[in-house]
Amino acid sequence: MELMTGALRSYPWGSRTKLAELRGKETPTAVPEAEIWFGAHPGDPSCVGGEKLDAKIAADKEGQLGPRVTEQFGGDLPFLLKLLAADEPLSLQAHPSLEQAQDGYAREVSQGMPERDPNRNYKDPNHKPELIVALTEFHALAGFRPLDKTRELFTAMDCEPFDRYLTMIDPDHEEASLRALFTTWITIPRSVRVNLLEAAESSCSEISDRTDWIGDAARCFLELKEIYPDDVGALAALLLNHVVLQPGEAIHLQAGQLHAYMRGMGVEIMANSDNVLRGGLTSKYVDVPELVRVLDFSTLAQPRVDARTHDGVTDYPVTVPDFILSKHELDTSDLVADCDGPAVVLCTAGEAHSGEISLTPGMAAWIPASDPAHTFRGEPGTQVFFARV
């Protein structure tokens, strides 16, 4: 086991204070800090023992990953763990399935697109299911809302330009209705889009003082409209679940589910991928046909994960083989980090100890498969996350 130095990523939507304060810094950072990556993605691998983790794994796959993980995932670490902090909304986005990612990556390679081309959709041939656990109150748009509720929202808005779109909403044919409505909105001429956004702004202002979920949806739209005045992503937000997580609560998103994180800080784990298809709320490249091709237009009634807590341990069950994540309050019980593959232990509060390793918030330890069974202990208030395959 060794200390792991995460790769710090700066994006405009990040925060000058959230990750800094987590790590004990008293002054805001010069640039927004958005993510710290703990993993072996070639785009920005972590360092372990002064060596890039992807190179360390390549030199000793079975020692670092173990036989099961090496065989199952082709010698690659299958997950990427992150600290994420947002003061502004991330782009409206979805991620491809494994088959879609493999096809898309091969296609762009055959076209000769450079790895760092800003117009490239597929950075790698992997899918990107993800789970985010809130460390602070965390606001997100997650998955298409059931259409009977969207009809209820549009009716409450009482916005005449939306009347024609109400006729497209058929709760008995949700996927077809959402495909038709979303593709219509994302491709309408700019002048029509601007008029529709302005009409929606006026209507949402009228109902933004409501204390129910409709008021939440209206305020969410108004927030996005203020930041991105002419962006179709604000319209799309009217079709999505607006979720507010409290610390310890989580969202799990599968391939093709449209989403956007809005603000807050959390621990995120995903398959080892950086593939993002964007649809708005961004200045980056937006490929509408490719986004529509990978989108899952089924609805998501409940984006939250049914977390299970016992003896200071919270498990977040997911349906993918790439990762497992659990949260541990070390004043309640020790963490025995024992598994047949690699693991990462990330500290988010207090101070965790195992042998000569001490972790404070923002620090992580890499546990290779060849060196399992480490016990972490901590004083009251110490919290760590345990990521493994």
Residue pairs with C-beta under 8 A, 6 or more apart in sequence:
1 354
1 355
1 357
1 365
1 366
1 367
1 368
1 371
1 374
2 48
2 49
2 357
2 365
2 366
3 48
3 357
3 363
3 364
3 365
3 366
4 38
4 46
4 47
4 48
4 53
4 344
4 363
4 364
4 365
4 366
5 46
5 47
5 48
6 36
6 37
6 38
6 46
6 83
6 362
6 364
7 36
7 37
7 44
7 45
7 46
8 33
8 35
8 36
9 33
9 34
9 35
9 36
9 37
9 44
10 31
10 32
10 33
10 34
11 32
11 34
11 35
12 32
12 88
13 32
13 34
13 86
13 87
13 88
13 89
13 90
14 31
14 32
14 33
14 34
14 35
14 85
14 86
14 87
15 32
15 33
15 34
15 85
15 86
15 87
15 265
16 28
16 29
16 30
16 31
16 32
16 33
16 87
17 28
17 29
18 33
18 85
18 87
18 136
18 265
19 29
19 33
19 36
19 83
19 85
19 265
19 362
20 27
20 28
20 29
20 33
22 83
22 85
22 135
22 265
22 348
22 361
22 362
23 360
23 361
23 362
24 360
24 361
24 362
32 87
33 85
34 84
34 85
34 86
35 82
35 83
35 84
35 85
35 268
36 82
36 83
36 362
37 44
37 45
37 46
37 80
37 81
37 82
38 46
38 80
38 81
38 82
38 83
38 344
38 346
38 364
38 387
39 45
39 46
39 53
39 77
39 79
39 80
39 81
39 82
39 272
39 344
40 46
40 52
40 53
40 54
40 57
40 76
40 77
40 80
40 272
41 54
41 80
41 124
41 272
41 273
41 274
42 54
42 124
43 123
43 124
43 274
45 52
45 53
45 54
45 55
46 52
46 53
46 364
46 366
47 53
48 56
48 366
49 56
53 77
53 366
54 77
56 64
57 64
57 65
57 75
57 76
57 77
58 75
61 70
61 75
62 70
62 369
62 370
63 368
63 369
63 370
64 77
64 342
64 368
64 369
64 370
65 73
65 75
65 77
65 341
65 342
65 368
65 369
66 340
66 341
66 342
66 369
66 370
68 340
68 341
68 389
69 77
69 78
69 340
69 341
69 342
69 369
69 389
72 78
72 321
72 389
73 322
73 389
76 272
77 272
77 342
78 271
78 272
78 321
78 322
78 323
78 389
79 269
79 270
79 271
79 272
79 322
79 323
79 387
79 389
80 269
80 270
80 271
80 272
80 273
81 267
81 268
81 269
81 325
81 344
81 346
81 364
81 385
81 387
82 267
82 268
82 269
82 270
83 265
83 266
83 267
83 268
83 346
83 348
83 362
84 132
84 261
84 265
84 266
84 267
84 268
85 264
85 265
86 261
86 262
86 263
86 264
86 265
87 263
88 227
88 262
88 263
89 223
89 224
89 227
89 228
89 260
89 261
89 262
89 263
89 281
90 260
90 261
90 262
90 281
90 282
91 233
91 260
91 276
91 278
91 279
91 280
91 281
91 282
91 284
92 141
92 233
92 236
92 237
92 258
92 259
92 260
92 278
92 279
92 280
92 281
92 282
93 258
93 259
93 260
93 276
93 277
93 278
93 279
94 255
94 256
94 257
94 258
94 259
94 277
94 279
94 291
94 294
94 295
94 296
95 127
95 128
95 129
95 130
95 253
95 255
95 256
95 273
95 275
95 276
95 277
95 294
96 104
96 122
96 127
96 128
96 255
96 256
96 275
96 277
96 294
97 127
97 255
97 256
97 294
98 126
98 127
98 255
100 127
100 255
100 293
100 294
101 122
101 124
101 125
101 126
101 127
101 128
101 273
101 275
102 125
104 121
104 122
104 275
104 290
105 122
105 123
105 124
105 125
106 125
107 122
108 120
108 121
108 122
113 119
113 120
114 120
115 123
118 284
118 285
119 285
119 287
121 275
121 276
121 277
121 285
121 287
121 290
122 275
123 273
123 274
123 275
124 272
124 273
124 274
124 275
126 271
126 272
126 273
126 275
127 255
127 271
127 273
127 275
128 255
128 270
128 271
128 273
128 274
128 275
128 276
129 252
129 253
129 254
129 255
129 270
129 271
129 318
129 320
129 322
130 252
130 253
130 268
130 269
130 270
130 271
131 250
131 251
131 252
131 253
131 268
131 269
131 270
131 305
131 316
131 318
131 323
131 325
132 138
132 140
132 250
132 251
132 261
132 266
132 267
132 268
133 248
133 249
133 250
133 266
133 267
133 268
133 316
133 325
133 327
133 385
134 245
134 246
134 247
134 248
134 249
134 250
134 264
134 265
134 266
135 247
135 264
135 265
135 266
135 267
135 348
136 247
136 264
136 265
136 266
137 244
137 245
137 246
137 247
137 264
138 244
138 245
138 249
138 261
138 263
138 264
138 265
138 266
139 220
139 242
139 243
139 244
139 245
139 261
139 262
139 263
139 264
140 242
140 243
140 245
140 251
140 259
140 260
140 261
140 262
140 264
140 303
141 220
141 237
141 240
141 241
141 242
141 243
141 258
141 259
141 260
141 261
141 262
142 240
142 241
142 243
142 251
142 253
142 257
142 259
142 300
142 303
143 240
143 241
143 253
143 257
143 258
143 259
143 299
143 300
143 303
144 174
144 178
144 239
144 240
144 241
144 257
144 258
144 297
144 298
144 299
144 300
145 153
145 239
145 240
145 241
145 299
145 300
146 171
146 174
146 299
146 301
147 169
147 170
147 171
147 174
147 177
147 178
147 299
148 171
149 213
150 169
150 238
150 239
151 166
151 169
151 171
152 214
153 214
153 217
153 238
154 162
154 165
154 166
154 169
154 238
155 166
156 207
156 210
156 214
157 200
157 203
157 204
157 206
157 207
157 218
158 203
158 206
159 199
159 200
159 202
159 203
160 199
161 195
161 196
161 199
161 200
162 196
162 199
162 200
162 203
165 181
165 184
165 185
168 177
168 180
168 181
168 184
169 177
169 181
170 176
170 177
171 177
174 297
174 298
174 299
175 297
175 298
176 297
178 239
178 297
178 299
179 292
179 295
179 297
181 239
182 236
182 239
182 292
182 295
182 297
183 292
185 193
185 196
185 232
185 235
185 236
186 232
186 236
186 279
186 280
186 288
186 291
186 292
187 288
188 196
188 232
190 230
193 230
193 232
193 235
194 230
196 235
197 225
197 229
197 230
197 234
197 235
200 221
200 225
200 234
200 235
200 238
201 221
201 222
201 225
204 218
204 219
204 221
204 222
204 225
205 218
205 222
207 214
207 215
207 218
208 215
208 218
208 219
208 222
209 215
210 218
213 242
216 242
216 244
217 237
217 238
217 242
220 237
220 242
220 262
221 234
221 237
221 238
223 262
224 231
224 233
224 234
224 237
224 281
225 234
227 281
228 234
228 280
228 281
231 280
231 281
232 279
232 280
233 260
233 279
233 280
233 281
233 282
234 280
234 281
236 258
236 279
236 280
237 260
240 258
240 259
240 260
241 300
241 303
243 251
243 303
243 304
245 251
245 264
245 266
245 304
248 307
248 314
248 327
249 304
249 305
249 307
250 304
250 305
250 307
250 316
251 259
251 303
251 304
251 305
252 303
252 305
252 316
252 318
253 259
253 303
254 296
254 319
254 320
255 294
255 296
256 294
256 295
256 296
257 296
257 300
258 279
258 295
260 281
267 325
267 327
267 346
267 348
267 385
269 323
269 325
269 387
270 322
270 323
271 320
271 322
271 323
272 322
277 287
277 290
277 291
277 294
278 284
278 285
278 286
278 287
278 291
279 286
279 288
279 291
280 286
305 316
305 317
305 318
306 317
307 314
307 315
307 316
308 314
308 315
308 317
309 315
311 332
311 333
312 328
312 329
312 330
312 331
312 332
312 333
313 326
313 327
313 328
313 329
313 332
313 333
314 326
314 327
314 328
315 324
315 326
316 325
316 326
316 327
318 324
318 325
321 389
322 389
323 387
323 388
323 389
324 387
324 388
324 389
325 385
325 386
325 387
326 385
326 386
327 383
327 384
327 385
327 386
328 335
328 376
328 383
328 384
328 385
328 386
329 382
329 383
330 350
330 352
330 376
330 377
330 378
330 379
330 382
330 383
330 384
331 350
331 378
331 379
331 380
331 381
331 382
334 375
334 376
334 377
335 345
335 352
335 375
335 376
335 384
335 386
336 373
336 374
336 375
337 343
337 345
337 354
337 367
337 372
337 373
337 374
337 375
337 376
337 386
338 372
338 373
338 374
339 369
339 372
339 388
339 389
340 369
340 372
341 369
341 388
341 389
342 366
342 367
342 368
342 369
342 388
342 389
343 366
343 367
343 372
343 386
343 387
343 388
344 364
344 365
344 366
344 367
344 386
344 387
344 388
345 352
345 354
345 359
345 364
345 365
345 367
345 374
345 376
345 384
345 385
345 386
345 387
346 359
346 363
346 364
346 384
346 385
346 387
347 359
347 360
347 361
347 362
347 363
347 364
347 382
347 383
347 384
348 361
348 362
348 383
348 384
348 385
349 361
349 381
349 382
349 383
350 360
350 361
350 378
350 379
350 380
350 381
350 382
350 383
351 358
351 359
351 360
351 378
351 379
351 382
352 358
352 359
352 376
352 377
352 378
352 382
352 384
353 359
353 376
353 377
353 378
354 365
354 374
354 375
354 376
354 377
355 374
357 365
357 374
359 365
359 376
359 384
365 374
367 374
376 384
378 384
